[in-house]
Amino acid sequence: MAITTEYLVLAGGAGDVDCALDIPDGGLDAARGWALVLHPHPLFGGTRDNKVVTTIARACVQQGLAALRPNFRGVGASAGEFDNGQGEAADMLGVVDQFRHRYPALAGGRFVLGGFSFGSAVASQVHAGCGPQSERGLDIAGLVLLGPAASRFSVASVPEDTLVVHGEQDDTVPLQSVMDWARPQSLPVTVIPGSGHFFHGNLVVVKRLVLAYLARVLA
């Protein structure tokens, strides 16, 4: 599948938010909706071009969604400094509002949220701020959390049909911390045996899991 990437600048609380938009075959007019995909910790090399992030985005594009990959504060051409998840979540809620206003045809389609590591924590907060139970009341078709940073940041409660994937041997975010977060929600967690935090050698498995999930929630 050919993917075209365009670049756009949206506004955040600290200034510009530098974004990449991956577009499926047929262009934006043919897309069935869009996805917001969020990257890992900015202070440890996390960017929108992280391999796990681009794996999620490519799965979304393969399922007919345009995939928006912003850089958080202080990354690339995005203004500001790291704000421990609070400013980042506020920025991304603003990004959702602006993107929906700029691309009303996409906003009328399906919407998926995704993130990896720190990006998963932010994605959970964005879901809480714009999902069905919020003032925005958006219909979110799916939520994909890979390696959620439950031991390091506040990860909000999420719907029961959320896809949560974690590595068995993750030494950055211990699996036990994710299970402790998921247990009160009776939330299933898909564990990839032998995998570490960055899913090295397992990205094909990750993409297969995300594709299968998207095929179900977008049907």
C-alpha positions in Angstrom: 0.0 0.0 0.0 1.3 3.4 -1.0 1.3 6.0 1.8 1.5 9.7 1.2 2.6 11.9 4.1 1.8 15.5 4.3 2.9 17.9 7.1 0.9 20.5 8.9 1.2 22.8 11.9 -1.6 23.0 14.5 -1.7 25.1 17.7 -1.0 23.9 21.3 -0.8 25.6 24.6 2.9 26.2 24.2 2.8 27.2 20.5 3.1 25.2 17.3 2.4 21.4 17.2 4.3 19.9 14.3 2.3 17.0 12.7 2.7 14.4 10.0 -0.5 13.1 8.3 -0.3 9.7 6.6 -2.9 9.4 3.9 -4.1 6.1 2.4 -4.6 5.2 -1.3 -7.2 7.4 -2.9 -6.4 10.4 -0.8 -8.3 12.1 2.0 -11.6 12.0 0.1 -11.4 8.2 0.1 -10.4 7.8 3.8 -13.1 6.3 6.1 -12.0 8.4 9.1 -8.8 9.3 11.0 -6.5 8.2 13.8 -4.4 10.2 16.3 -1.2 8.2 17.1 1.0 9.4 20.0 4.7 8.8 20.5 6.8 7.8 23.5 8.7 9.9 26.1 10.2 13.1 24.5 13.1 13.2 26.9 14.2 9.7 25.9 14.3 10.1 22.2 10.5 9.7 21.5 9.3 11.2 18.3 6.4 10.7 15.9 8.8 8.6 13.7 9.3 6.0 16.4 9.0 2.5 14.8 6.1 1.4 17.1 4.2 4.6 16.3 4.7 4.2 12.6 3.6 0.6 12.9 0.3 1.7 14.4 -0.1 4.4 11.9 0.5 2.1 8.9 -2.0 -0.4 10.3 -4.5 2.5 10.5 -3.8 3.6 6.9 -4.1 0.0 5.7 -7.6 0.0 7.3 -8.5 3.2 5.3 -7.8 5.8 8.0 -5.7 8.9 7.7 -3.2 8.8 10.6 -2.1 12.0 12.3 1.3 11.8 14.1 2.1 14.9 16.1 5.4 15.7 17.8 4.9 16.5 21.5 6.2 19.7 23.1 9.9 20.3 22.5 10.2 17.6 19.8 11.1 18.5 16.2 9.5 21.8 15.3 6.9 21.6 18.1 7.2 24.5 20.6 7.5 24.3 24.3 9.0 21.9 26.9 8.1 18.6 28.3 5.2 18.9 30.8 4.9 15.5 32.3 1.8 14.5 30.3 -0.5 17.3 31.5 0.3 19.9 28.8 0.7 17.2 26.2 -2.8 15.9 26.9 -4.2 19.4 26.7 -2.4 20.0 23.5 -3.7 16.9 21.9 -7.3 17.7 22.9 -6.8 21.0 21.1 -5.3 19.1 18.1 -8.4 16.9 18.0 -10.7 20.0 17.9 -8.6 21.8 15.2 -8.2 18.7 13.0 -11.9 18.1 13.1 -12.6 21.7 12.1 -10.0 21.6 9.3 -11.1 18.3 7.9 -14.8 18.0 8.5 -15.2 15.1 6.0 -12.7 13.0 8.0 -14.3 14.1 11.3 -17.6 12.6 10.1 -15.9 9.2 9.7 -14.5 6.8 12.2 -12.0 8.0 14.8 -9.3 5.9 16.5 -6.8 6.9 19.2 -3.5 5.1 19.6 -0.2 5.5 21.5 3.0 3.9 22.6 4.5 4.1 26.1 4.2 7.7 27.3 2.0 8.2 24.3 -0.4 5.6 25.6 -0.8 7.5 28.9 -1.6 10.7 27.0 -3.9 8.8 24.6 -5.9 7.5 27.6 -6.2 11.1 28.9 -7.3 12.4 25.5 -9.9 9.6 25.4 -11.2 10.7 28.8 -11.4 14.3 27.6 -13.1 13.8 24.3 -14.8 10.4 24.5 -18.5 9.6 24.9 -18.6 10.5 28.6 -16.9 13.9 28.1 -18.3 17.3 27.1 -17.0 16.7 23.6 -18.9 13.4 23.4 -17.0 12.1 20.4 -17.7 8.6 19.1 -14.3 6.8 19.3 -14.3 3.6 17.4 -11.2 2.2 19.0 -8.3 2.8 21.4 -4.9 1.2 20.9 -2.4 1.3 23.8 1.0 -0.4 23.3 3.4 -0.6 26.3 1.3 1.7 28.4 3.5 3.6 30.9 1.3 2.6 33.9 4.3 2.6 36.3 5.4 6.1 35.4 2.4 8.3 34.4 -1.3 8.5 35.0 -3.1 6.2 32.7 -6.9 6.8 32.7 -9.4 4.1 32.8 -10.4 3.0 29.4 -13.3 1.1 27.6 -13.4 -2.7 27.9 -12.8 -3.1 24.2 -9.5 -1.2 24.2 -6.5 -3.1 22.7 -3.7 -3.2 25.3 -0.5 -4.9 24.2 2.6 -5.3 26.4 5.9 -7.1 26.3 6.5 -10.0 28.8 10.1 -8.9 29.5 9.5 -5.1 29.4 12.1 -3.7 31.8 11.0 0.0 31.3 7.4 -0.5 32.3 7.1 -3.8 34.2 4.2 -6.0 33.1 3.0 -6.3 36.7 2.3 -2.5 36.8 0.1 -2.8 33.7 -1.7 -5.8 35.1 -2.3 -3.8 38.4 -3.8 -1.0 36.3 -5.9 -3.3 34.2 -7.2 -5.6 37.0 -9.7 -3.2 38.5 -11.2 -2.6 35.1 -11.3 -6.3 34.2 -9.4 -5.2 31.1 -7.7 -7.9 29.0 -4.0 -7.4 28.3 -2.3 -9.1 25.3 1.2 -10.1 26.3 3.8 -10.8 23.6 6.1 -13.6 25.1 9.8 -12.6 25.3 9.2 -9.1 24.1 10.8 -6.0 25.6 9.4 -2.5 25.8 10.2 -1.5 22.2 8.9 -4.7 20.7 12.2 -5.3 18.9 11.7 -8.3 16.6 8.0 -8.3 17.2 6.7 -5.4 15.2 5.2 -7.8 12.7 3.2 -9.4 15.5 2.2 -5.9 16.8 1.0 -4.8 13.4 -1.0 -8.1 13.0 -2.7 -7.5 16.4 -3.6 -3.9 15.5 -4.9 -4.8 12.1 -7.1 -7.5 13.5 -8.4 -5.1 16.2 -9.1 -2.3 13.7 -10.9 -4.7 11.3 -13.2 -5.6 14.1 -14.0 -2.1 15.6 -14.3 -0.5 12.2 -16.5 -3.1 10.7 
